[in-house]
Amino acid sequence: MAKNLASIAKQKKIKYFLISFVDLFGVLRSKLVPAGAIKDMQKNGAGFAGFATWLDMTPADADMFAIPDPDSLILLPWNKEVGWLASDLIMNNKPVDASPRIMLKKQIEKLSKKNLIMKSGVECEYFLINSEGTEIADKKDIQSKPCYDQSALMRQYELIKEICDSMIQLGWNPYQNDHEDANGQFEMNWDYSDCLQTADRHVFFKFMVKTIAEKHGLRATFMPKPFENLTGNGCHAHISLWQGDKNIFLDKGDRFGLSKIAYNFLGGILHSAESLSAFFNPTINSYRRIDAPATSSGATWSPSSITYSGNNRTHMIRIPDEGRFELRLMDGSANPYLLQAGILAAGKDGMDKKKDPGKPLLINMYTDYKDYPHLKKLPFDLESALEKLKESQELNEAFDEKVINSYIKLKNNEINNFNSKEIFSKEKPITDWEKLNTLDC
C-alpha cells in the first residue's frame, strides 16, 4: 500500500511539497504544493503544460500530470518544512512514454521479468565557481596536479561539510569527499542502490549541491567542460546485476572477477556506445571533454575510444573490482534517468544476445592508442552521436522509435540554435552560448 503523503506531512510537519519531474534535457521542473493539497495531488497529480518544457509536445496538447512517488520523498535538509518528490508523468490517463523516469521504469520492468535488478552508483564531479561563471571560486587553488589537495579541499570545508552532512541525514551513507583532478573541482561519493533510487538521488544531489553552493555565495556547475585547460566533469557509473541477495556479475574464478553474464552485459554497452553517447554526452559542450587534448594536470581522464580494461582509468570501461564494472563515458550533463535507462537497455540487449566484448585491452590508451588504429572511436560531436542513435536498432526497439525521434528532434533544434550564433570547434575557446546554456545543466 502506498504511503499516505497527507499523514506524513502532519507527522513530519511538512508545510510544502515540491512535486518534480525531469524533462528530456535533464531540466528539473517542479510545482510547490501546500501540504493541505497533497492528498488530491497524490491521487491526481500536479498539472503541467508539456510544451513549456523540453518534451516534444505542442501548445494544443492536453495537460500532463505529475503523479508523485511517495517512496522518493526527501525532506530538504536545509529547509525541512519542504518535501521533494520525484514524479511520473501521465497524459490522458496514460504514461508519457518520452518522460525519462518512465523510460527508466520500463527498462527496469523488462529486467524484472528475469527476476533481476540493476544496482548502480554514480560519481558526480562538479566545479565550484564564482557567481558569474567566469573562474573557479578559490583563487589559491592553482596546483598543476590539484587532485586530492588537502588544503584546497579544506578551504571549502564548510560547504562540503554541509552537503555531506545532508547526505548522512538522508541515509545515503556517503563515504568520501575529495578534490578532483581540476582546480576548483570536487567529487562526493555515496552508497550504490537500485538504479531507480540512484537516479532519483542523482537528480536531488545536483539540486542540493547547487542550492548549498548558492547559500555560501558560490555557484556549482556540472557542465562537462567549463574550462579549456582543465579536466572536465565526468559522471561515472558502477554497475552490477542482482538476483535477490546474489550478485550475478560476480565470478571469483575469473581473472577480473566477472561472470559470463557480466561480460555479455558489458558487450552490449560496447556495441551501443556510439549511440549511447547521445544520452550520456547530451550537450554540444560534452564533446570538448571526449578525446580532448591533455589538460594542465597531464590527462583528461575521459575516454576517446570504445574499449574496456582491468583497473585502468584510460579506458571507457574499467573493472576496478570483482562483481562490477565502471562506465566512464558519461559527463555531468547526462540526464540521471536516461543515464541508467541507457545502461540497462544496452546491457540487457548484450545479455539477451550473448554479445562478446572481446578481449580486454591492457594498455595505456592515452599513450599507446596509435598502435591500435582499428579501435572504434567515440562520436566527435553531438550531431554524429544523434545520427548513431537514429541508426541504433537496439535503442529504437528498447525505447520505441517515436520516443527516440522526439529526443533527436529536440536536440537537433538545439544544434540549429547554436549554429545560428556560434561555430563549434574543439580548437577554439568555449563559446558564450555553451556557457549560457550548459553552466546550470
N, C-alpha and C positions, 0 to 999 in steps of 0.2 A: 504493500500500500504506500502511495506517495506521501512524502512528508507534507504536513499542513503548514504552509508559509504564514498564514494568519496567526496560528498558535505560536509558531516560532518567533514571530515579531513581538508578541506580548511577552513571551518568556525571556527573550534577549534584549528587549527594549529597543527594537529596531524602529526607527521613525520613517525611513525611506528605503526603497529598493531601486537599484539600477538594473533594469531589465535590458540585457545586452545581446548583441549578435555581431558577428564579423562578416563583412561582405567579401566579394571575390578578390579585392585588392588588399585584404587584411586590415581594413579600417574598422575600428571598434565603434559600433553605433549603439546608442542607449536612450532609454527614457527613464526619467526619475519619477518613481511612483510612490505616493504616500502609503504608509502601511495599511491605512483603512481601506484602500482599494485593491490590496494584493489578492484577496480571495477571488475576486472576479478575474483579475489578471492571470492567476494561476490556472483558471479554467479556460478562459477565452483568449488570453494573450494581449499584449500591447500592440497597438496598430502602427504600421509604418507604410510610407509610400516607397515602393521599391525603386522607382526611377530616380528618387532623390539620393540613392546610394549607388555604389559600384556593383549593381546587379543588372543584367540585361533585360530591362523592362521599359515600358513606356508610361507616360502620364495617364494613359487610358486604362492601364491595368488596375485591377481591384486592389484594395488594401491587402497587405500581408500582415500576419500577426505573429509576434514572437512569444512562444509558449515557454515560460521559464522552467528550467530543470532544477527542482529543489535540491537535488544531490550536489549541485555545483555551488551552492550558497557559500559566499565568503564575506565575512564582516570586514569592512575596510579597517586595517589595523590602526590607521591614523585618524579614523572617524567611525567608531563602532556603532553609531546610530544609523549607518548606511550599510545595507547588504547588497553585494553584487551577485548577479545571476547570469549564467550562460543560458542561451535560449535556442530553441529550434523554430524555424520559420515555416508557417503554413499559409497557403492562399487558396481560397475556395475550398476549404476543408481538406486540402491535400498538401503534403510536404513540398516545399520549394526545392526541387532537385538540385538547382545550382547554388544552394547555400552551403558554404564549406563545412559546417558542423554536420549537416545531414549527409554530405558526400562522404565524410569520415565514418559516420554511423552506419551507412550502407556497406562500407568495406568491412567494418567490424562484424556486422551481421553475417556477411558471407563467410568470414573466417570462423564464426561461432558454429556454423554448420559442421565444421570439422572438430568441434569441441576444443577450439584453440583460442587463445587471446594473445595479442601482441603487447608486450611491455616495452616501455621506452623511457629514456631520459634525454633531456636536451641541455646543451651548454650554450647559453646566450651571452654573447660578447657585446659590449656597448662602450661608447666613449662618453666621458663627462666633458662637456664643452661650455663655452660662455653662452649667454642667452641669445646672442646674435648669430651663433653657429659658425663663427669665423676662425676660432682657435681653441685648443684644449684649455680646460679651466685652470690647470695647475702649471704655472709658468716655470716652476722649479723642476718639472718632470721632463728632463732633457737628455737622459742617458741614451746612448745609441743602442744598448740592449737593456731595455727597462723591464723586461718580463720578471715577475716575482720581486720587483724592487720594494723592499720593506718600507723605506722612507716615503716613497710616493703613495704606497697603499695606506700608510698610517696618516698621511696628511688629509686623506678623505675618510678617516675613521668614523666620524660622527654620521656621515651619510651612509657608508657601507654598513655600519652597525645597525642603523635604523631599518634598513632593508632586510638584513639578516635576522634581526630580532622579530620582524614582522613574519618572516617565513617560519621561524621557530614557533611563534604564537599560532600560526595557521596549521601546524602539524606537518609541514613539508619535509622536515628533517634535513635542513641544509647542513652541509658538512665541510665546505671550504669556500673561501673568497680569495681572489688573487688579482694582482696587477698583471695584465696580459702583455703581449709582445709589442704593442704600440704605445707610445707616450699617450697618457690620458685614457687608456683602455683597461676595462675590468671584466671579470667573469665571476659568477656566483653559481655554485652547484648545489642541487638538492636531489633527494632520492627519486629513483625511477618509479613508475607506476603503470597501470594500464594506460593505453595510448590515448583514450578519450580524456581521462583525468589529466594526463600530462599536457595535452593540447589546451584544455581549459586553464590550467595553471600557467602555461606559457603565455596565453593571452593576458591573464591577470598580472603576471610578472612584468611584462612590458609596460602596462598601465601603471603599476606600482612604482617601478624604477623611475619613470618619467615624472610622476607626481611628487615623489620624495625628493628627487633632484631639484625640481622647481621650488619646493619648500626650503631648500638650502641655497637658493639663489643661482642654481646651475641648470643646465639642460643636458638631458641624456639622449643619445641617439644610437639607434641600432642600424643606421644606414650602412650598406655594405662597404663603401669606400669613401668616407668623407674627406680623407686627406691623401693626396697622390703618393707621398713618400712614406706613408705608414701602413702597417698591416691592416687589412680590412676586418670587418666584423663577420665572423662565421657563426653558424648555429648548428653545431654538430649534434648528431643523434646516435644514441647507443640502443641497439635493438636486440630483442630476444623473443622467442615464441614459447608459450607455456600451455600445458595441459594440466589443469588443476595446480598442484604444487610442483610439478615436474617441468624443468626447463628442457624442452626438446631440442634446443640448439646445442646442448652440452654433450660432448663425447670425449671423455678423458683419454681415450685411446688414440685420438687424432693428434697430429703434430701441433695444431693450433687450438685444439680443444673444441672443435666444431663438428656437429653431426652432418650427415649427408643432406638432411632436410635444410640445415642452415646454409650449406653451400648452394643448394638449389635456389633458396630464397635470395641469397646474395647474387646468384647468377641472374635472376630476374631483374634485379636492380641494375646490374651492369648492362644488361641487354637494353633496358629502357632509359638509361642515364641521360642521353641526349634530349629526349622528350620530357623527362622529369625536370630538366633544368628550367623549363618554362614555369613550373610550380616552385622549385627550390631556389631559383635565382630570378625572381619575377620583375625586377626593375631594370631600367636602362643602365643605371649605375652599377648593378650587380656584376656586369661583365668587365668592369675595371678591376675587380677582385680576382676573377678567374684568369689564370695564365698571365698574371701581372708581372712586370719586371721586379727584380729584387727590391725590397724596401730598405730603409735606413738600418734595420736590425739585421739584414742579410738574407732574409727569407720571407716569403709571402704567407706560408702555412696554408695555402689554398691549392686545390688540385688544378691540373691542366688537361690530364688525360684520364681515360676510363680504365682504371687499374685497381687491383687490390693487393694487399701485402699482409705481413705479420704486424708486429708492433712498430710500425714505420709511418710517421706522420706526413711523409711526402706523397702518399697515395690517396686516391679518392675514398677508398675503404681500407681501414686498418683493423686488425684483430688484436686488441690490446690485452685480452684475457680470454680464458676459456668460457664458452657458453654465450658469447655475444660478439657483435662487431660494431664498429663506429663508422657511420657515414658522414664524410666531411665536406660534402658538396654544398649543402645549404648555407645561405647567408642570413644576416639579421633581418632582412626584409621579407623573408618567407612567411607566408600565411600559416599560422600554427596548425590549423586543421588540414590544409592541403599538404603540408609537410608530412604529417602522419598518414593521411589518406594515400598519398603518392607512394610512400614506402610500402604500405600494405598492399596496394593494388599490384605494383610491380613484383613485390616479393611473393605474393600468392600465385601470380602467374608463373613465376620461376619454379615455385614448389609444385604446382599442378602439372607443369610440362617438363619437370625434372631438368631444368636448364643447367648446363655445366658451366661454371665460371672460368674453367681452365685453371692452369697452374698459377699460384701467386707469383708476383714479380718482386724479387728480393734485391732491389736496387735503390739507390738514392735518385728519385725521379727529378730532383732539381739539378743534378749534375750529369746524370747518365742517360737522360731521355733521348739524346741524339743517336745513341746506339740502337734504338728501338723505333725506327721510323714508321713501322706498321701499326703502332698503337693508335687506337681511335681517340680523337681529340674531343673535348667538350665544345659546345657551341661558342662562337666568337662574340655573338651579340644576342639580344632578346629576340630580334626578328628571326634569326636562324633557329633558336630554341622553339619558337612558336610554330615554325614550319615542321620541325621534327614532331612536335606534339600533334599537329594536324594529321601527320602520316602514321601515327602510332596506333596500330590495330589494338594493341593490348590496353592502352589507356582509354581509347574510344569505347571499347567494349566494357571496361570497368566502370566508367563514369557516365556513359551514354554520349553519343556523338553530338547531340543537341547541347548538352552542358559544356562539352569541350569547345564547341563552336562559339558559344556565348563568351567564354573566357577569352578565346582568341580574338573575337571581335572587339571586346573592350580593351584588351591590351594593344591591339593594332591602332585603335583610336588614340591611345596614349602615345604610341610611337609617332603617329602623324602629328600630334600636338607638339611633341618635341622637335620633329623635323622642320616644322614651320617656323621654329625660333632658333634652333641650335644645330650644330653638326657634331655627331659623336665620333670621337677618335680617342683611342687609349693613349695616343702620343700627346694629346692636347690636354690642358687643365680641365678639372672638373667644372662643369658648366653651372651657371646660376640656376638654370631650370632644374638640374639634378638636385641641387641643394634645397630649392624651394619645394620640390615635390617628394623628396626622399628623406630629408633630415628627421622628419617625425613619423617615419614608416613604422 
